[in-house]
Amino acid sequence: MSEVFKEYLIKQKKSPKDVMAQTGLVAGALILSVVLFTIGGSFIGPLLIVGIIFGTGFLFNKFNREYEYILTNNEMDIDVIYNRNSRKRVITLDMKKIDVMASIKDERHTSAFNRPGLKVINASDNTEKENTYAIIADTEKYGACKILITPNDALLNELYKQAPNKVYKKNPYDKMVKQAQ
């Protein structure tokens, strides 16, 4: 059997929650800067403000996220990349041990996706369309969880080859049947 290696990078769009958090971060930094400048005086105040600016910039960059999906044989690694310079491993999945993987719009798996007690890991592009897939798995790190991803067709086909009885690809004919009705 040949070795499998496939990778795909997706940029996550900012959610309204992210935009509000960034706005609150900037507003909080401005207010804290004014207060510290007033309390800290002319020597310590500017030093504290510089620290606040660097801290705010560091936290602000955490909202620029890209996710990389790396499939090596039957293991899929999901990494988050912050501001194109800092990488962190989110999770590693053995595709043969997942419960199910299907489009979030697939009505056959709604009960599995909405099971109570699942930790949700959103590693998708944040659009929640048909090409967003949910993986239900029991992991060592998080326990029972739902991982949201947005794979391209090539990666999806490779994932299907790794676990054909657990990966449910969207059927292009379903859309035609619904339009005909």
Backbone bond lengths (Angstrom), bond angles and torsions (degrees), N, CA, C in turn:
res aa  C-N    CA-C-N  psi(-1)  N-CA   C-N-CA  omega(-1)  CA-C   N-CA-C  phi
1 M - - - 1.447 - - 1.522 109.01 -
2 S 1.308 117.94 138.69 1.456 121.68 -176.19 1.526 111.23 -83.06
3 E 1.315 114.66 157.78 1.455 121.81 178.33 1.527 109.21 -74.39
4 V 1.327 116.52 143.74 1.453 121.86 179.25 1.527 108.06 -115.22
5 F 1.328 115.92 130.64 1.463 120.99 173.77 1.519 107.82 -144.26
6 K 1.307 116.00 121.02 1.456 121.47 179.78 1.517 107.18 -143.63
7 E 1.326 116.91 138.70 1.457 120.10 176.14 1.519 109.75 -136.78
8 Y 1.317 114.73 153.43 1.457 120.73 -178.11 1.516 107.83 -151.31
9 L 1.333 116.30 136.48 1.456 122.89 -178.58 1.520 109.33 -114.57
10 I 1.326 117.00 132.53 1.464 122.10 -179.33 1.520 109.24 -130.87
11 K 1.320 117.28 134.67 1.462 121.55 176.69 1.519 108.51 -90.49
12 Q 1.325 115.63 131.26 1.461 119.62 -179.66 1.527 109.48 -87.72
13 K 1.323 115.42 127.69 1.455 120.44 176.79 1.527 108.96 -74.04
14 K 1.322 115.67 148.32 1.462 119.84 -179.56 1.521 109.48 -74.18
15 S 1.315 115.63 132.83 1.455 121.49 176.57 1.531 108.47 -84.46
16 P 1.330 118.18 163.37 1.467 119.80 174.97 1.535 112.14 -57.05
17 K 1.308 116.37 -32.69 1.468 120.68 177.26 1.535 110.71 -64.28
18 D 1.335 116.94 -40.49 1.464 121.28 177.40 1.527 111.44 -63.54
19 V 1.326 116.54 -43.70 1.465 121.05 -179.72 1.526 110.24 -63.08
20 M 1.328 116.60 -42.70 1.474 119.83 178.37 1.530 110.62 -64.57
21 A 1.324 117.72 -40.18 1.464 121.04 179.45 1.525 110.61 -64.88
22 Q 1.332 117.58 -40.28 1.459 120.38 178.20 1.528 111.01 -65.78
23 T 1.321 116.84 -41.06 1.459 120.77 178.04 1.524 110.41 -63.25
24 G 1.317 117.19 -44.18 1.472 121.28 177.88 1.521 111.37 -63.82
25 L 1.317 117.38 -37.25 1.462 121.85 178.64 1.527 110.92 -62.57
26 V 1.327 116.86 -46.15 1.463 121.12 179.80 1.523 110.38 -66.80
27 A 1.336 117.16 -44.60 1.476 120.31 179.45 1.525 110.61 -62.36
28 G 1.323 116.77 -43.24 1.466 120.29 178.80 1.521 111.73 -63.53
29 A 1.332 116.94 -38.80 1.466 120.70 178.57 1.524 111.04 -65.61
30 L 1.334 117.15 -40.44 1.464 120.28 178.36 1.527 111.15 -64.26
31 I 1.313 116.85 -46.58 1.466 120.88 -179.75 1.525 110.37 -63.08
32 L 1.319 116.72 -45.80 1.465 120.98 179.63 1.526 111.20 -63.37
33 S 1.331 116.93 -37.11 1.469 120.57 178.15 1.521 111.50 -63.41
34 V 1.335 116.71 -44.41 1.469 120.39 179.22 1.527 110.38 -63.44
35 V 1.315 116.77 -44.57 1.467 120.77 -179.75 1.529 110.66 -64.14
36 L 1.313 118.01 -45.93 1.463 120.76 -178.81 1.525 112.27 -68.20
37 F 1.317 117.13 -33.71 1.461 119.14 177.29 1.528 109.98 -67.21
38 T 1.331 115.66 -38.84 1.462 120.20 178.80 1.525 111.04 -66.87
39 I 1.317 117.47 -44.65 1.464 122.26 -177.70 1.524 111.08 -78.32
40 G 1.330 117.19 -40.40 1.463 121.66 -172.44 1.506 114.71 -78.06
41 G 1.297 118.49 -14.65 1.460 119.81 -179.97 1.510 112.58 81.60
42 S 1.315 115.40 -165.70 1.459 120.14 -173.37 1.527 113.46 -86.25
43 F 1.331 118.36 -13.54 1.463 119.27 179.99 1.523 111.64 -100.85
44 I 1.343 117.62 -54.02 1.469 121.20 -176.46 1.533 111.31 -79.33
45 G 1.319 117.88 -31.48 1.460 121.68 -179.36 1.514 113.12 -54.98
46 P 1.355 119.25 -52.55 1.473 119.83 179.20 1.525 113.25 -62.47
47 L 1.329 117.86 -34.67 1.469 119.83 177.49 1.527 110.82 -64.58
48 L 1.324 116.11 -42.20 1.465 119.64 178.33 1.531 111.18 -66.07
49 I 1.324 116.13 -36.97 1.466 120.03 179.42 1.530 110.26 -65.39
50 V 1.317 117.78 -40.14 1.469 120.56 177.13 1.532 109.95 -61.81
51 G 1.330 116.02 -40.99 1.470 119.82 176.56 1.519 111.88 -62.67
52 I 1.310 116.67 -40.52 1.476 121.13 178.53 1.527 109.94 -65.16
53 I 1.325 117.70 -40.62 1.469 121.00 -179.78 1.532 110.27 -63.51
54 F 1.330 116.99 -45.30 1.467 119.56 178.83 1.529 111.42 -65.27
55 G 1.325 116.68 -41.58 1.471 120.43 178.67 1.523 111.73 -64.03
56 T 1.332 116.33 -42.14 1.465 120.54 178.70 1.523 110.38 -65.25
57 G 1.337 116.92 -41.89 1.471 120.49 177.49 1.522 111.64 -61.53
58 F 1.334 116.29 -41.63 1.466 120.70 178.66 1.530 110.62 -61.80
59 L 1.334 116.85 -48.02 1.469 120.45 179.98 1.528 111.70 -68.21
60 F 1.334 117.00 -36.30 1.460 121.52 179.95 1.527 110.63 -61.91
61 N 1.336 116.97 -38.00 1.469 121.18 -179.61 1.522 112.56 -68.66
62 K 1.318 118.67 -20.17 1.469 121.58 178.52 1.536 111.75 -67.30
63 F 1.327 117.04 -13.79 1.458 120.63 179.49 1.529 112.40 -87.69
64 N 1.327 118.56 -9.84 1.464 122.79 175.05 1.526 107.39 -94.02
65 R 1.334 116.00 94.31 1.458 120.87 -172.92 1.527 111.50 -116.99
66 E 1.324 113.48 140.75 1.461 122.11 169.02 1.519 106.22 -127.29
67 Y 1.315 115.60 148.10 1.467 120.05 177.72 1.520 108.60 -118.14
68 E 1.327 114.82 136.14 1.451 120.67 176.91 1.514 108.44 -114.56
69 Y 1.326 115.25 126.52 1.463 121.41 176.19 1.519 107.01 -102.54
70 I 1.319 116.66 125.66 1.463 121.38 -178.25 1.527 108.04 -124.31
71 L 1.307 116.17 115.46 1.460 121.30 178.17 1.523 108.48 -104.17
72 T 1.322 116.05 117.26 1.455 122.59 176.17 1.521 107.00 -122.31
73 N 1.319 115.60 109.20 1.464 122.15 -172.95 1.525 109.14 55.86
74 N 1.327 119.60 -114.69 1.460 119.06 -178.27 1.533 112.26 -106.71
75 E 1.335 118.29 9.76 1.459 121.76 178.01 1.514 110.86 -104.76
76 M 1.326 115.61 129.75 1.454 120.73 176.51 1.522 108.88 -111.64
77 D 1.327 115.47 122.84 1.457 122.16 175.12 1.515 107.92 -101.38
78 I 1.322 115.97 138.32 1.454 121.20 174.52 1.523 106.87 -119.58
79 D 1.331 115.26 119.79 1.454 121.72 179.09 1.521 109.21 -114.34
80 V 1.341 116.24 146.56 1.456 121.06 172.52 1.521 106.88 -106.32
81 I 1.333 115.19 138.04 1.460 121.45 178.80 1.529 106.66 -119.51
82 Y 1.333 115.17 118.56 1.454 121.06 -179.12 1.523 109.67 -94.33
83 N 1.320 116.21 124.33 1.461 123.25 173.97 1.535 112.85 52.27
84 R 1.314 117.07 31.35 1.466 125.23 177.25 1.528 114.59 60.62
85 N 1.351 117.71 20.34 1.461 116.84 179.30 1.520 114.49 -141.49
86 S 1.301 119.09 -8.78 1.459 121.18 -178.38 1.530 108.61 -129.84
87 R 1.322 116.44 125.56 1.463 121.56 -175.73 1.526 110.19 -115.34
88 K 1.333 115.23 142.30 1.459 120.43 177.42 1.533 108.42 -142.74
89 R 1.315 117.29 135.76 1.457 122.05 177.25 1.526 108.57 -74.66
90 V 1.322 116.74 125.40 1.454 121.77 178.56 1.524 109.95 -87.39
91 I 1.333 115.18 -51.56 1.464 119.25 -176.25 1.529 109.68 -162.86
92 T 1.306 115.74 153.93 1.461 122.82 171.75 1.523 107.17 -121.79
93 L 1.329 115.76 127.99 1.461 121.41 -177.98 1.520 110.57 -117.94
94 D 1.312 116.38 136.83 1.455 122.01 168.95 1.526 105.86 -90.26
95 M 1.317 117.40 110.55 1.462 121.46 -173.39 1.522 112.46 -62.67
96 K 1.301 118.10 -22.07 1.465 120.32 178.71 1.531 111.35 -78.45
97 K 1.340 117.83 -14.48 1.460 121.46 -177.68 1.528 113.89 -106.58
98 I 1.340 117.74 2.30 1.468 119.01 178.61 1.524 109.10 -73.36
99 D 1.328 116.49 159.43 1.464 120.46 176.88 1.527 110.66 -81.57
100 V 1.342 116.26 -51.28 1.457 120.95 -178.21 1.523 108.97 -159.92
101 M 1.343 115.22 151.97 1.459 122.10 171.80 1.517 107.07 -138.72
102 A 1.335 115.76 122.26 1.459 120.06 -179.08 1.520 109.60 -154.71
103 S 1.317 115.86 164.77 1.458 121.19 176.68 1.524 109.25 -61.66
104 I 1.327 117.04 143.89 1.466 119.24 179.94 1.524 111.33 -67.99
105 K 1.326 116.98 -14.41 1.467 121.40 177.13 1.527 112.02 -91.01
106 D 1.323 118.14 -1.63 1.461 123.01 -179.91 1.532 108.75 -75.44
107 E 1.303 116.54 109.96 1.467 121.51 -175.12 1.527 113.09 -70.10
108 R 1.326 117.71 -17.90 1.463 120.47 179.85 1.525 112.02 -69.19
109 H 1.330 118.17 -21.92 1.457 121.42 -174.92 1.531 113.30 -115.41
110 T 1.313 117.66 16.47 1.460 121.82 -178.43 1.516 112.08 -58.66
111 S 1.313 117.47 -41.95 1.467 119.69 -178.46 1.527 111.38 -65.66
112 A 1.321 118.13 -36.38 1.470 121.09 177.70 1.525 110.55 -68.25
113 F 1.338 117.06 -38.74 1.465 121.03 -178.50 1.528 112.09 -71.06
114 N 1.327 116.73 -30.74 1.462 120.62 -176.63 1.521 113.19 -99.04
115 R 1.312 117.45 15.36 1.455 121.95 179.40 1.523 109.70 -60.65
116 P 1.335 117.63 132.52 1.469 119.29 -179.15 1.523 111.68 -68.17
117 G 1.318 115.45 149.65 1.456 121.38 176.31 1.518 115.00 87.87
118 L 1.330 118.20 4.19 1.460 120.72 178.94 1.528 110.03 -82.86
119 K 1.306 116.97 130.84 1.458 120.99 171.99 1.521 106.69 -79.32
120 V 1.326 117.28 132.02 1.457 122.01 -177.93 1.524 109.36 -100.86
121 I 1.327 115.44 126.45 1.461 122.50 175.47 1.527 106.44 -115.79
122 N 1.330 116.38 110.26 1.458 120.08 -177.24 1.527 109.63 -94.15
123 A 1.319 115.99 99.38 1.464 122.71 176.34 1.526 109.42 -112.96
124 S 1.331 116.01 30.55 1.466 121.23 -177.92 1.525 109.37 -100.88
125 D 1.344 115.58 -173.79 1.465 119.68 178.54 1.531 111.83 -87.17
126 N 1.316 118.65 3.48 1.479 125.67 176.85 1.521 113.77 73.62
127 T 1.330 119.64 18.27 1.461 120.14 179.80 1.522 112.64 -94.41
128 E 1.311 117.23 -23.84 1.471 123.41 -179.45 1.529 112.73 53.33
129 K 1.316 115.58 48.46 1.463 121.87 176.07 1.519 108.86 -101.88
130 E 1.331 116.75 -171.50 1.465 122.05 -178.54 1.523 112.96 -61.88
131 N 1.337 116.64 -28.18 1.461 119.00 -178.15 1.530 112.76 -85.00
132 T 1.322 117.83 5.47 1.462 122.03 172.64 1.525 107.70 -91.64
133 Y 1.310 115.96 126.59 1.462 122.01 -176.63 1.519 110.06 -113.38
134 A 1.323 115.14 148.27 1.463 121.57 174.61 1.518 108.27 -112.17
135 I 1.319 115.07 135.52 1.457 121.56 175.28 1.519 106.83 -112.93
136 I 1.314 116.42 123.44 1.458 121.40 175.50 1.515 106.95 -101.02
137 A 1.338 114.92 123.32 1.464 119.21 -177.38 1.519 109.68 -150.24
138 D 1.315 115.13 155.43 1.456 121.44 173.33 1.526 106.32 -104.36
139 T 1.332 116.57 111.55 1.460 121.33 -174.00 1.520 110.93 -110.18
140 E 1.321 115.06 157.73 1.461 119.77 177.22 1.521 110.88 -69.20
141 K 1.322 116.87 -39.69 1.462 121.86 -174.10 1.526 113.10 -74.53
142 Y 1.340 117.98 -42.21 1.458 121.80 -173.76 1.525 114.32 -115.03
143 G 1.293 118.66 -8.75 1.455 121.09 -173.57 1.524 109.32 78.01
144 A 1.328 116.83 -145.67 1.465 120.57 178.65 1.517 108.90 -70.97
145 C 1.334 116.14 125.08 1.459 118.19 -177.54 1.524 111.31 -146.43
146 K 1.331 113.05 162.09 1.458 123.06 175.70 1.519 106.50 -118.49
147 I 1.333 116.30 118.15 1.451 121.74 -179.14 1.516 107.84 -106.61
148 L 1.324 116.98 123.07 1.455 121.89 178.66 1.522 109.01 -96.88
149 I 1.334 116.50 126.98 1.455 121.87 178.63 1.528 109.54 -134.48
150 T 1.328 116.37 162.48 1.458 122.30 175.63 1.525 108.33 -127.79
151 P 1.334 117.32 82.29 1.475 119.59 -177.95 1.525 111.51 -80.77
152 N 1.329 116.14 156.60 1.460 119.33 170.90 1.530 107.81 -84.34
153 D 1.324 117.31 175.35 1.467 120.71 -175.40 1.527 112.72 -64.21
154 A 1.333 117.68 -37.69 1.468 120.37 -178.84 1.534 110.70 -64.71
155 L 1.319 116.78 -44.79 1.468 120.11 178.51 1.524 110.40 -66.79
156 L 1.313 116.87 -40.81 1.462 120.79 179.16 1.523 111.32 -60.88
157 N 1.318 117.31 -40.88 1.464 120.69 177.76 1.516 111.73 -64.18
158 E 1.333 117.21 -39.50 1.467 120.37 177.72 1.527 111.26 -67.98
159 L 1.340 117.31 -39.12 1.462 120.28 176.67 1.527 110.61 -62.98
160 Y 1.334 115.79 -38.64 1.465 120.64 177.81 1.530 110.75 -63.33
161 K 1.325 116.94 -38.90 1.469 120.14 178.95 1.524 111.73 -65.76
162 Q 1.325 117.28 -30.51 1.459 121.07 -178.76 1.531 111.90 -75.15
163 A 1.332 116.92 -34.11 1.471 120.66 -178.66 1.527 109.56 -146.09
164 P 1.326 117.67 72.48 1.470 120.38 -173.80 1.525 114.22 -64.75
165 N 1.317 118.37 -24.86 1.467 119.48 -179.83 1.526 111.84 -88.04
166 K 1.341 118.71 -2.32 1.460 121.69 -179.00 1.519 113.66 -120.82
167 V 1.318 117.31 -17.49 1.461 121.89 -179.83 1.528 108.35 -101.54
168 Y 1.318 116.16 121.62 1.459 122.23 -179.06 1.526 108.27 -110.93
169 K 1.336 115.36 106.50 1.458 119.91 178.91 1.519 108.34 -78.70
170 K 1.341 114.86 150.59 1.464 118.39 176.48 1.519 108.54 -67.24
171 N 1.295 114.51 142.52 1.452 120.73 -177.45 1.526 108.67 -97.58
172 P 1.329 119.75 117.99 1.464 120.74 -178.94 1.528 112.91 -64.78
173 Y 1.339 116.58 -19.92 1.466 119.55 -179.51 1.523 111.88 -78.32
174 D 1.351 117.77 -20.45 1.459 119.63 177.98 1.522 111.30 -61.18
175 K 1.334 117.04 -38.80 1.457 121.86 -179.47 1.531 109.94 -66.14
176 M 1.351 116.58 -39.05 1.463 120.03 -179.94 1.521 110.96 -67.60
177 V 1.332 117.23 -38.25 1.462 120.99 179.72 1.524 109.96 -65.04
178 K 1.348 117.41 -43.51 1.470 120.78 179.87 1.512 110.68 -64.57
179 Q 1.349 118.58 -37.68 1.457 121.22 -179.96 1.520 110.79 -69.90
180 A 1.322 118.37 -32.07 1.460 121.86 -179.02 1.524 111.53 -72.93
181 Q 1.334 116.65 -24.48 1.478 119.30 -176.39 1.481 112.78 -79.94
